[in-house]
Amino acid sequence: MTPERERGPEKCPQICRLSSIMAEQQQQQQQQQQQQPAAELFCSDSEDLFGDYDSLLQDSSLLDRLDDAEQSERQRDVQRDVQRDFTNLRTKTDEDVLTDSILDAMGEEDLPPSMQQFKDQVQETRVRLQGGDQTSTPLRNTKTSTPLRTKEESRPPRGGGGGGGGGSSRRRSVADALKKTMLCNAASPAMASRSAALKEAVLSEEISVAMQALEEVSEEKTPDLGPFFGLPSRVKELMLRLKGIQSLYEWQETCLNLPSVQRRKNLIYSLPTSGGKTLVAEILILRELLCRKKDALFILPYVSLVQEKVRGLASFGVELDFLVEEYAGSKGRFPPVKRKDRRSLYVATIEKAHSLVNSLIENQRIDDLGLVVVDELHMLGDGSRGAIIEMTLAKVLYTAKSTQIIGMSATLGNIKDLQTFLRAENYSNDFRPVQLKEYVKLQDTIYEVDPKEEDCFKFSRLLNFKYSSSMQKLDPDHIIAMVTEVIPKHSCLVFCPTKKNCENVGALICRYLRKDFLLLHEQQKLLLLSQLEECGRGSVCPVLSRTVPYGVAYHHSGLTGEERRLLEEAYTCGTLCLLTCTSTLAAGVNLPARRVILRSPYVAADFLKRSQYKQMVGRAGRAGIDSEGESILILQEKDRLTAKTLVSAPMEKCFSNLLLDEGKGLRSLILSLIGLNITWCVQQLQDVLRCTLLSVQEEHLCVQPSLKEALQLSLNFLQENQLIIREGETLSVTRLGKATYKGSVDLLYSSILYKDLSKGLEGLMLNSFLHLLYLVTPYTMIHQVKPDWMLYYTQFTQLSAAEQKMSAAIGVPESFVARRAAGQTVRKSANTEVVSRMYLALVLFSLLKDLNLWIVSDRFQMSRGFIQSLLSSSSAFCSCVLHFTEELEEFWPLRALLTELTRRLSYCVTSELIPLMEVAGVMEARAKQLYNAGYKTLTHLANADPAVLSNTLENLHRKQANQIVASAKMLLSEKAAALQEEVDDLLTLPKDLPSAPLISL
């Protein structure tokens, strides 16, 4: 071996590996050559069309020029500097080395079209190389080539053996490759044999491998990622086309160019509501997916926000070739499908994000997650959901050292604590695209909020509206006067303390609006009412039927998700000018208004928090529409002093909730840490707990007991409930403990669920869904309903004998329900939680039978929104129970049953509509429209023309049609990719495949 070759592996370890692999392939080729007859060295007589090729073309000059060019190239090879980078790639094997100079020696007019295209591709790739050797093309990357080779590919070239001797190297030139291509070009499609087609396929594969090798060389240097904040210009074009964003705010550019962001440090940035925080997060997500080739996780607080974000980003995924996967409710795969060539953006709720991170850690894939973005980071201080966020981020911080965390937050009083917890930089700005002016109203006087004033309120004006005595009695707070100052020209939101108050205020306002309100957007309002009727299967809420013609509607959790979305879209496009709503709208939906009115400083019976107040008033001011926004808080004299604190006090502080409810969050965290093999002993647990917000705030929160004592109490609880085992200093989880954290089951209900499932197996009733529905009815919703005993008894008597027997077996006999319905005393009391759970199961059972939410709402005298919430909570809990049973072998009969039940609860429609409703943004009424229009499958929808779809379906805007088609394409691509990955896994050679034992002679 020459000295140059000895130095080669030191320069490029990959070249050494390539040489050894190719040497093995050379030996295989020599063995095949010895075993094959001489006549088969190239191809059979019947398939060798090369001898007739010249006569077909009536011109042999091309081959002559090829030979001349090849001869010249060989002479230059002798004189070429052997120390060039790619010279080391030439080995003693018969692998192809396609040299650029041979192609350069031939003019463009010399090449047939198929090879001219190849030359153009090589030339384009060569231009993209920055600083690389441009005189030759490297060998194909044998690591990526398929182990299954065709007979033609494994044979040596004509006229030579398998390997050369001495220092010379045998190679098959590009002329042979061109001849093989001309062979296929010369044969007509009708005469082309299977072998000829295989030869064409082999050449195509070799070309693609060569191109890939060129690309890999170019990646040795940092590629130019483009001018749009490290992204290609195409992303900027998509931002304009899909979002209408032409330029960024100054603060957004500053934030994206922060040194901490460029160095991928963790970051918390906080701005007022409507400041444009989400766009910065989306740009960072795209940078992670496209440039660093890593997956990303976007955590949002509500299912509706997850679905909205999936719809909005699906078009980007289709255009830029990444997947957008929804993790909300019962949706999401654990573990997620591992992609080889494409990256995934997981858009998840708080609970699903926690399960996803657990799954990635368990499968040792957490390093695939390059970025975690948390919207509404201040929700860390929001009860049990805040504890789940803290657990999720603590695990990421401890296990994934290269994962970047980005948190978006409202302004907080103790942002330093969050910085310490996340080891993050902080960027704050008070930017608002539209100026906000805050006011309060006392009696008939409007005061401007001014903290500089001693009284905090500065006189602004008197209300100028003539009230009759009857109006004064009905509207003592002058709501009509304040809304008619802005509507219908501008939009208005009125926040009310209760759901019932929303409906009453909306109806009251419409009583005193002028008749000309009815003429505005008349056709659009009629269309909205028809859509509401369609989604209600012929029924419309009486209040909405009276208020919508005036451009007014109410919005709260008592409406179904589909009704809320229709009203939101109508408000956004101007069909509705006023919404009366509860505080949930401020947190869950981005609906700005010119004026925001707070009907009262209370939410139900609780006085507003500073953060709630800022979130509501932050909806005032529509960027690009209004020059300013204003909020008005209606006060009674008794609330004046408290309101001063509300409007001027600093923002609340955010505290850890791991110790909430006797340390339930801390116990869950410890159980999962042990189960995921992150920790094995108490000392390691203490190390992980130092990565929590609780540790940062220990002095403030752990006065009694200390964090160390709280850890010991949690371990004792887990051991007493048979969730973990302690053997000296070693900790491990039991089967029940593993099922608990894998199923994301509340620790308080883990043992109860196990007992219920075990008892259910003893006499599982399968002639209806009732028994299974009882088992998956969420324990957390039991206390939200008080049974109507007469309704309970009526529905109970309509059950079959087997269903009544099942009810008695779980502890709810007919005699008990009958006595309660009759108002009689019950001698033997039943478990109230079991009774309430059975009542909710009857609601679900009725819904699955009738598939009509309105009918069930009337039957049980419950709001449509509550029933829909029960349905979605049950589908999510059913998914949890399914994962719970997968870890416990004794529950194997339940797995297939729960899989189907989860699917039915998730959609609650006829089976033919389910494939369409899997698409983000398609609800039942829209699914029916699509099905009736002929779009009956996911494939139909993915291949639909948005323009045709928009014209075919009533009241489907072009933007909505684009989103639906993009979402369908994304879902179809995701399903296809999952199937392809499964195929690849099945065909992949196992790494631990036993080898043949060595036989000693």
NUMI-194973 format. One record per residue (C-alpha): residue in three letters; z, y, x. Coordinates in steps of 0.5 Angstrom, whole numbers, plus 2048, in hexadecimal, padded with zeros to 3 digits. Example, Ala and Ser with C-alpha at 12.3 -4.5 7.8 and 13.67 -1.06 7.14 Angstrom:
2
ALA8107F7819SER80E7FE81B
***
This chain:
1001
MET800800800THR7FE807803PRO80480C804GLU8018107FEARG80280B7F9GLU80980A7FCARG80B8117FBGLY8088117F4PRO80D80D7F0GLU8128127F3LYS80E8187F0CYS80D8157E9PRO81180F7E7GLN80D80E7E1ILE80780D7E6CYS80A8077E9ARG80C8047E2LEU8058057E0SER8028017E6SER8077FB7E5ILE8057FB7DEMET7FD7FB7E0ALA7FE7F67E5GLU8017F17E0GLN7FB7F27DCGLN7F67F17E2GLN7F97EA7E3GLN7F87E97DBGLN7F17EB7DBGLN7F07E77E1GLN7F37E17DEGLN7EE7E27D7GLN7E87E37DCGLN7E97DC7DFGLN7EA7D97D8GLN7E47DC7D5PRO7DD7D97D6ALA7D87DE7DAALA7D47E07D3GLU7DA7E37D0LEU7DC7E77D5PHE7D97ED7D1CYS7D77EB7CBSER7D37E67C7ASP7CB7E67C7SER7CB7E77C0GLU7CF7ED7C1ASP7CD7F07C7LEU7C87F67C5PHE7C87F97CBGLY7C27F67CEASP7BE7F97C8TYR7C18007C8ASP7BC8037CDSER7B68017C8LEU7BA8037C2LEU7BB80A7C5GLN7B480A7C9ASP7B780D7CFSER7BB80B7D4SER7BC8117D8LEU7C38127D5LEU7C680C7D9ASP7C280D7DFARG7C68147DFLEU7CC8117DEASP7CB80C7E4ASP7CA8127E8ALA7D08167E6GLU7D48107E7GLN7D180F7EESER7D38167F0GLU7DA8167EDARG7DB8107F1GLN7D98137F8ARG7DD8197F6ASP7E38147F5VAL7E38127FCGLN7E48197FEARG7E981C7F9ASP7F081D7FCVAL7F48177FAGLN7FA81B7F9ARG7F881E7F3ASP7FD81D7EDPHE7F88187E9THR7F58147EFASN7FC8107EFLEU7FA80E7E8ARG7F480A7EBTHR7F68037EBLYS7F37FC7EDTHR7F37FA7E6ASP7ED7FB7E1GLU7EF8007DDASP7EB8067DBVAL7EB80C7DFLEU7E78117DBTHR7E58177E0ASP7E381E7DESER7DE81F7E3ILE7DA8197E1LEU7DA81D7DAASP7D88237DEALA7D28207E2MET7CF81F7DBGLY7CC8257D7GLU7CE8267D0GLU7C78247CEASP7C881D7D1LEU7CD81B7CDPRO7CD8177C6PRO7D181B7C1SER7D78167C1MET7D88177C8GLN7D781E7C8GLN7DD81F7C3PHE7E181B7C8LYS7DF8207CEASP7E08267CAGLN7E78237C8VAL7E98227D0GLN7E68297D1GLU7EB82C7CCTHR7F18287CFARG7EF82A7D6VAL7EF8327D4ARG7F68317D1LEU7F982E7D7GLN7FD8337DBGLY7FD8327E2GLY7FB82A7E2ASP7F68277E6GLN7EF8287E2THR7EB8247E6SER7EC81D7E3THR7EF81A7DDPRO7F68157DELEU7F680E7DCARG7F880D7D5ASN7FF80C7D4THR8018057D3LYS8088067D0THR8048087CASER7FF8037CATHR7FF7FD7C5PRO8017F67C8LEU7FC7F37C3ARG7F57F47C7THR7EE7F27C5LYS7EA7ED7C8GLU7E57F27CBGLU7EA7F67CDSER7EE7F17D2ARG7E77EF7D5PRO7E57F17DCPRO7DF7F67DDARG7D87F27DEGLY7D67F17E5GLY7DD7F07E8GLY7E47EC7E8GLY7EA7EF7E6GLY7ED7F27ECGLY7EB7F57F3GLY7ED7F37FAGLY7EF7F87FFGLY7F07FF7FESER7EA8007F9SER7EC8007F1ARG7E77FD7ECARG7E68017E6ARG7E28017E0SER7DE8087DFVAL7DD80D7DAALA7D680A7DAASP7D88047D7ALA7DC8077D2LEU7D680B7D0LYS7D28057D0LYS7D78027CBTHR7D68087C6MET7CF8087C7LEU7CF8017C5CYS7D28027BEASN7CE8087BDALA7C88047BEALA7CA7FF7B9SER7C98017B2PRO7CF8007ADALA7CC7FA7A9MET7CB7F67B0ALA7D17F87B3SER7D67F27B4ARG7DD7F27B4SER7DD7F17BCALA7D97F87BCALA7DE7FB7B8LEU7E47F97BCLYS7E07FC7C2GLU7E08027BFALA7E78027BDVAL7E98007C4LEU7E58067C7SER7E880B7C2GLU7EF8097C3GLU7EE80A7CBILE7EB8117C9SER7F28127C5VAL7F68107CBALA7F38147D0MET7F381A7CCGLN7FB8187CBALA7FC8177D3LEU7F981E7D3GLU7FD8217CEGLU80381E7D2VAL8018217D8SER8018287D5GLU8088277D2GLU80A8277D9LYS80A82E7D9THR80E8327D3PRO8088337CEASP80783A7CBLEU80A83A7C4GLY8078407C1PRO8098477C0PHE80D8467B9PHE8148457BCGLY81283F7C0LEU80E83C7BBPRO80683C7BASER8038427B7ARG80183D7B1VAL80883D7AFLYS8088457AEGLU8018447AALEU80583F7A5MET80B8437A5LEU8068487A2ARG80284479DLEU80883F79BLYS80E84579BGLY80A84B79BILE80E84D7A1GLN80A8527A5SER80F8547AALEU8178537ABTYR81D8587ABGLU81F85B7B1TRP8268577B1GLN8228517B0GLU81E8527B6THR8248547BACYS82884E7B8LEU8228497BAASN82184C7C1LEU82984C7C2PRO82A8487C9SER82F8447C6VAL8298417C1GLN8248417C7ARG82983C7CBARG82B8387C4LYS83283A7C4ASN8358397BDLEU83583F7B9ILE8388427B3TYR8358487B0SER83884C7AALEU8348517A5PRO83585479ETHR832850798SER82A851798GLY82A85379FGLY82584E7A1LYS8298497A5THR8258427A2LEU81F8447A6VAL8228447ADALA82583D7ACGLU81E83B7A9ILE81A83E7B0LEU82083A7B4ILE81E8347B0LEU8178347B1ARG8188357B9GLU81C82F7B9LEU81782B7B5LEU81182D7B8CYS81382F7C0ARG81982B7C1LYS8178257BDLYS81D8247BAASP8208237B3ALA8248287AFLEU8298287AAPHE82A82E7A5ILE83082E7A1LEU83083179APRO836832795TYR83383078FVAL82E82B78CSER829830789LEU829834790VAL82782D794GLN82182C78FGLU81F83378FLYS81F833797VAL81B82C797ARG81682F792GLY815835796LEU81583279DALA81082C79BSER80A83079CPHE80C8327A3GLY80D82A7A4VAL8068297A2GLU80382E7A6LEU80782D7ACASP8088257ACPHE80F8247ABLEU8138217A5VAL8188247A1GLU81D81F79EGLU822821798TYR82981F798ALA82C820792GLY82F81D78CSER82D81578DLYS827817791GLY827816799ARG82680F79DPHE82C80D7A2PRO82A80C7A7PRO8248117A7VAL81E80E7A9LYS81D80F7B0ARG8168127B2LYS8128117B8ASP80D8177B7ARG80F81B7B2ARG81681F7B2SER81A8207ABLEU81E8267A8TYR8248237A4VAL82582879EALA82C82679CTHR832828798ILE83982879BGLU83B821799LYS83481E79BALA8348217A2HIS83B81E7A3SER8388177A2LEU8328187A6VAL83581B7ACASN83A8147ABSER8348107ABLEU8308137B1ILE8378127B5GLU83780B7B3ASN8308097B5GLN83180D7BBARG82C8127B9ILE8308197B9ASP82C81B7BFASP82681B7BBLEU8298217B7GLY8278277BBLEU82982D7B6VAL82E82D7B0VAL82E8337ACVAL8348357A7ASP83383A7A1GLU83983D79ELEU83D83B7A4HIS84383F7A1MET84483979CLEU8488367A2GLY84D83979EASP84B836797GLY850830796SER84E829796ARG84682B798GLY84982F79DALA84C82A7A0ILE8468257A0ILE84282B7A4GLU84782B7A9MET8478247AATHR8408247ABLEU83F8297B0ALA8458267B4LYS8428207B5VAL83B8237B7LEU83F8277BCTYR8428217BFTHR83D81C7BFALA8368207C0LYS8378257C6SER8308277C5THR8308297BEGLN82F8307BCILE8348337B6ILE8318397B2GLY83683C7ADMET8348417A8SER83A8457A5ALA83D84A7A1THR84184F7A4LEU84884C7A6GLY84E84F7A8ASN8508497ADILE8498487B0LYS84C8477B7ASP84F8407B4LEU84883E7B2GLN8458407B9THR84B83C7BDPHE84A8367B8LEU8428367B9ARG8428387C0ALA83D83D7BEGLU83B8447BFASN83B8497B9TYR83684E7B6SER8388537B1ASN8348587ADASP83585D7A7PHE82E85D7A5ARG82B85D79EPRO82485E79CVAL826862796GLN82C867796LEU832865792LYS83686978EGLU83D86778BTYR84086A785VAL846868780LYS84686A779LEU84D86C776GLN84C86E76EASP84687276ETHR846875775ILE84287277BTYR845873782GLU842871788VAL84686D78DASP848871793PRO84D86E798LYS84E87579BGLU851877795GLU858877794ASP85787478DCYS851870790PHE84D87278ALYS849878789PHE84787B783SER83F87A782ARG83D87C77ALEU83F87B773LEU83B87576FASN83687976BPHE835874765LYS83687675DTYR83B87075ASER83C86F753SER84386D751SER84186674FMET83D866756GLN84386875ALYS847862756LEU84285D759ASP84186075FPRO847864762ASP845863769HIS83E866768ILE83A86176BILE834863766ALA83486A769MET834867770VAL82F86276FTHR82A86676BGLU82A86C771VAL826867775ILE823862771PRO81D86076FLYS81A864775HIS81F86177ASER82385A77ACYS82A859779LEU82F85477AVAL836854776PHE83B84F779CYS84084D774PRO847849775THR845843770LYS83F83F76ELYS841841767ASN841848768CYS83A84876BGLU837846765ASN83B84B761VAL839851765GLY83284F765ALA83284E75ELEU83685575DILE831859761CYS82B85675DARG82E859757TYR82D860759LEU82786075DARG82186475BLYS81B860757ASP81686275CPHE81985D761LEU81685775DLEU80F85A75FLEU810859766HIS80D853769GLU80D850762GLN80884A764GLN80C84876ALYS812848766LEU80F844761LEU80D83F767LEU81483F769LEU81783D763SER812837762GLN813835769LEU81B835767GLU819831761GLU81582C765CYS81B82B76AGLY82082A764ARG81B825760GLY81A82A75ASER82182D75BVAL82283475DCYS82983775EPRO82A83C758VAL82D84275CLEU827841761SER82284175BARG825848759THR82684B760VAL81F849764PRO81B84D75FTYR81F854761GLY81E851769VAL82584F769ALA82884876BTYR82F84576DHIS82F841773HIS83583C775SER837835776GLY83783376FLEU82F83376FTHR82B82E772GLY82882E779GLU82182F776GLU823834771ARG826838776ARG82083877BLEU81C83A775LEU820840774GLU82084277BGLU81984277CALA818846776TYR81D84B779THR81A84B780CYS81384C77DGLY815852778THR81584E771LEU81D84F771CYS820855773LEU827854772LEU82B84D773THR83384D771CYS836848776THR83C845779SER83E845781THR83A83F782LEU833842782ALA836847788ALA83784178CGLY83183C78AVAL82B840789ASN82884678CLEU82684B786PRO827852788ALA827858783ARG82785F783ARG82E860780VAL83485B780ILE83985B77BLEU84085877BARG842857774SER849856777PRO84D85577ETYR84F84E77BVAL84C84777CALA84F843776ALA856845777ASP85684677FPHE85584D782LEU84F84E786LYS84F84C78DARG84C851792SER84784C794GLN84584B78DTYR84485278CLYS840854792GLN83B84E790MET83A850789VAL83985878AGLY835855790ARG83085378BALA82E85B789GLY82885D78DARG82185A78DALA81E85A794GLY81785D793ILE81885F78CASP81E86478BSER820869790GLU82786878EGLY82C86478BGLU832865787SER838861784ILE83D86377FLEU84486077EILE847861777LEU84E862778GLN854862773GLU85A867775LYS85F861776ASP85A85F77CARG85986577FLEU85D864785THR85B85D786ALA85485F786LYS85586478CTHR85785E790LEU85185A78EVAL84C860790SER84F862796ALA85385C799PRO85085979FMET84D85279EGLU85184C79DLYS8528477A3CYS8508407A4PHE85583B7A5SER8548337A6ASN85582F7A0LEU8568287A4LEU85D8287A2LEU85C82A79AASP85E825795GLU86382279AGLY85E8217A0LYS85981E79CGLY8538217A0LEU85781F7A7ARG8588187A4SER8508177A3LEU84F81A7AAILE8538157ADLEU85180F7A9SER8498117ABLEU84B8127B2ILE84E80B7B3GLY8488087AFLEU84380B7B3ASN8468097B9ILE8468107BCTHR84E80F7BDTRP8528097BECYS85980B7BFVAL85E8117BEGLN85C8157C4GLN8558157C3LEU8568177BBGLN85A81D7BEASP85481F7C3VAL84F81F7BDLEU8548237B8ARG8548297BECYS84D82A7BBTHR84F82C7B4LEU8508327B1LEU85782F7AFSER85982F7B7VAL8578367B8GLN85B8387B2GLU8618347B4GLU8668397B5HIS86483C7AELEU8648367AACYS8688307ADVAL86F8347ADGLN87282D7A9PRO86F8287ABSER86C8297B2LEU8658277B3LYS8678217B7GLU86C81F7B2ALA8678207ACLEU86281B7B0GLN8688167B0LEU8698177A9SER8628167A8LEU86280F7ACASN86880D7A8PHE86480E7A1LEU85E80A7A4GLN8618047A6GLU8668047A0ASN85F80479CGLN85C7FF7A0LEU8578037A2ILE8588027AAILE85C7FD7AEARG8608007B4GLU8617FB7BAGLY8657FE7BFGLU8618047C1THR85B8017BELEU8588047B8SER8538007B3VAL8508017ACTHR8517FB7A7ARG84B7F97A3LEU84E7FD79DGLY84E8037A2LYS8478037A4ALA84580279DTHR84980879BTYR84680D7A0LYS83F80A7A0GLY83F80B799SER842812799VAL847810794ASP84D814793LEU853811797LEU858812790TYR85380E78CSER851808792SER856803790ILE855805788LEU84D804789TYR84E7FD78DLYS8537FA787ASP84E7FD782LEU8487FA785SER84C7F3786LYS84E7F377FGLY8477F577CLEU8447EF780GLU8497EA77CGLY8457EB776LEU83F7F0777MET83C7F1771LEU8347F1772ASN8317F276BSER8327F976CPHE8337FF771LEU83A80176EHIS83E7FD773LEU83A7FF779LEU83A806776TYR842806776LEU84380377DVAL83E80977FTHR84180F77BPRO844814780TYR84C814780THR84C81B782MET84981D77BILE84E819777HIS85381F776GLN84D824774VAL84C82176DLYS851820767PRO84F81B763ASP84D81C75BTRP851816758MET84D816752LEU846816756TYR84981175BTYR84A80C755THR84480E752GLN84080C758PHE84480675ATHR843803753GLN83B803755LEU83C7FF75BSER83A7F775BALA8407F275BALA83F7F1762GLU83F7F8764GLN8467F9760LYS8487F3763MET8477F676ASER84A7FC768ALA8517F8766ALA8507F576CILE8517FB770GLY8577FE76CVAL853801766PRO8547FD760GLU8517FF759SER8587FF756PHE85A80475BVAL85480975AALA855808752ARG85C80A752ARG85B810756ALA855812752ALA85A81174BGLY85F81574FGLN86480F74FTHR86980E754VAL867809759ARG86D80475BLYS869801762SER866807765ALA860806769ASN85E809770THR85C81076EGLU857810774VAL85480A772VAL85380C76BSER85081376DARG84B80F772MET84980B76DTYR848811768LEU84381476EALA84080D76FLEU83E80D767VAL83B814768LEU83781176EPHE83580B76ASER83380F764LEU82E813769LEU82B80D76CLYS82980A765ASP827811762LEU824814768ASN82581B764LEU82B820767TRP82B824761ILE82C81E75CVAL83281C760SER834823761ASP835824759ARG83881D759PHE83E81E75DGLN83E82575CMET83D827764SER83982C767ARG83282A76AGLY83482C771PHE83B828771ILE83782276FGLN832823774SER837824779LEU83A81D777LEU83481A778SER83281D77FSER83981B781SER83981477FSER832813783ALA835816789PHE83C812788CYS83780C786SER83480C78DCYS83B80D791VAL83D80678DLEU83780378FHIS838805797PHE83F803795THR83D7FC793GLU8387FB799GLU83E7FA79ELEU8427F5799GLU83F7EE799GLU8437EC792PHE83F7F278FTRP8387EF790PRO8367EE789LEU8377F5787ARG8327F878DALA82B7F7789LEU82E7F9782LEU831800785THR82A801789GLU827801782LEU82C80577FTHR82C80A784ARG82580B783ARG82680C77BLEU82C81177BSER828815780TYR82281677BCYS824814775VAL81D814772THR81880F770SER81680A776GLU80F80D776LEU811814778ILE81681277EPRO811812783LEU80F81A781MET81681C781GLU81781A788VAL81382078AALA81782678BGLY81682B786VAL814826780MET81982577BGLU818821774ALA814826770ARG80F828776ALA80F820777LYS80C81F770GLN807824771LEU805821777TYR80481A775ASN80181C76EALA7FC820773GLY7FA81A776TYR7FE81B77DLYS80281477CTHR804812783LEU807816789THR80081578CHIS7FC818787LEU80181E788ALA80081E78FASN7F981F78FALA7F9824789ASP7F582A78APRO7FA830789ALA7F5834785VAL7F382F780LEU7FA82D77FSER7FC83477EASN7F7835779THR7F882E775LEU7FF82F774GLU802834770ASN80683A773LEU80683777AHIS80583C77FARG80083B785LYS80683C78AGLN80A837786ALA804832786ASN80383378EGLN80B83178FILE80A82B78AVAL80482878EALA80782A794SER80E826792ALA80A820790LYS806820796MET80C82079ALEU81081B796LEU809816797SER80981779EGLU81081679FLYS81080F79BALA80A80D79FALA80D80F7A6ALA81380B7A4LEU80F8057A2GLN80B8067A9GLU8118067ADGLU8137FF7A9VAL80D7FC7ABASP80D7FF7B2ASP8157FC7B3LEU8127F57B0LEU80D7F57B5THR8117F77BBLEU8137F27C1PRO81A7F17C1LYS81D7F47C7ASP8227EE7C7LEU81D7E97C6PRO8207E37CASER81B7E17D0ALA8197DA7D2PRO81E7D77D6LEU81D7D67DDILE81B7CF7DFSER81E7CD7E6LEU8197C87EA
***
